[in-house]
Amino acid sequence: MNDENYDEVMAIDDPRVPEWVRAHGRGFRQPSAFVEALGEDEYALFASDGELIDLVYRA
């Protein structure tokens, strides 16, 4: 992802969302519906009601 995509909220199934982020988002009781790219390999996961579920990053 490049800088212009940071801070953009996307659907979890958007092809720009890496598979490892989608897989992590599916693991919750209420699966993630939206993703916000925060930086290089950093993402915020949100439920369908907008509640923040998790912050994830690749080390």
C-alpha positions as CSV (number, residue, x, y, z in Angstrom):
1,M,0.0,0.0,0.0
2,N,1.2,3.5,-0.6
3,D,0.8,6.7,1.5
4,E,-2.3,7.8,-0.3
5,N,-4.2,4.7,1.0
6,Y,-3.4,5.3,4.7
7,D,-6.3,6.4,6.9
8,E,-8.8,5.1,4.3
9,V,-11.6,2.8,5.7
10,M,-12.1,-0.2,3.4
11,A,-14.4,-3.2,3.5
12,I,-12.6,-6.3,4.9
13,D,-13.0,-8.0,1.6
14,D,-11.4,-5.2,-0.4
15,P,-8.6,-6.7,-2.5
16,R,-6.2,-4.1,-1.2
17,V,-6.5,-5.6,2.3
18,P,-3.8,-8.3,2.8
19,E,-5.0,-11.8,3.4
20,W,-3.2,-12.1,6.7
21,V,-5.3,-9.1,8.0
22,R,-8.6,-10.6,6.6
23,A,-7.7,-14.0,8.3
24,H,-7.1,-12.2,11.6
25,G,-10.4,-10.3,11.3
26,R,-12.4,-13.5,10.8
27,G,-11.1,-14.9,14.1
28,F,-13.3,-12.7,16.4
29,R,-16.7,-13.6,17.8
30,Q,-18.0,-10.6,15.8
31,P,-15.9,-10.7,12.6
32,S,-14.4,-7.5,11.3
33,A,-16.3,-5.7,8.6
34,F,-14.0,-2.8,8.0
35,V,-10.3,-2.1,8.0
36,E,-8.4,1.2,8.2
37,A,-4.8,1.2,6.9
38,L,-2.8,3.2,9.5
39,G,0.7,2.8,8.0
40,E,3.0,0.3,6.5
41,D,1.6,-3.1,7.6
42,E,-0.5,-1.5,10.4
43,Y,-4.3,-1.8,10.4
44,A,-7.3,-1.1,12.6
45,L,-10.1,-3.6,12.5
46,F,-13.8,-2.5,13.0
47,A,-17.1,-4.3,13.5
48,S,-20.0,-3.6,11.3
49,D,-21.3,-1.2,13.9
50,G,-18.1,0.8,13.8
51,E,-16.7,-0.5,17.1
52,L,-12.9,-0.9,17.1
53,I,-12.0,-4.6,17.5
54,D,-8.3,-4.7,17.2
55,L,-5.1,-3.0,16.0
56,V,-2.8,-5.3,14.1
57,Y,0.6,-5.0,12.6
58,R,3.2,-7.2,11.0
59,A,6.5,-7.2,12.9
